[in-house]
């Protein structure tokens, strides 16, 4: 009996752990599909993976703390991926390439009534180190024709938490990714969860969720380089 229990624990430990966060209600989204998808994946994780999930408040101040609590529940184990989910207003699935702490200066408050300008910082953006272009192609090959790679995470709470995930990923040696999902009028929660499961399965098959693929040199979030200016000719 003890040997069987030990074998079960080893089998669970052999499956990489993914931490997934979604968001709760805000503005017109009384039911935010990103939070529902995160919880669905925790209940029914993709084969070969374990998932722990949390629904974060759409709050600049409280969302990072809530995510850190999710990470703390993993204990000393190093997860294979930090995955953030958020809802956009359009159809499709956006694989976000980068995020920074410089937020949009617009009069759009979070659920606490606080503005982006209060939290915005003039610092460099960080880039995701996962292979997003091949991932987009793989999703389109599965019939997700509205999957695309995006260079703007929105400048609101989604961008704020994605930057937090990239910073934590740099600190912990874990890759981070953020995906914008569509409103439910374009795709049901069930369909969205299916797409995110495929995304995780593709990353696992590509070896992107293994410790060997996450060396400090090759999988570290790094600042986005600014384009060089061409020298003017005389």
Helices and strands as residue ranges (DSSP letters): H 2-14, E 16-23, H 33-43, E 49-56, H 62-72, E 81-87, E 93-96, E 98-99, G 116-118, E 126-127, H 132-141, E 147-150, H 157-172, E 175-181, H 189-205, G 211-213, E 222-223
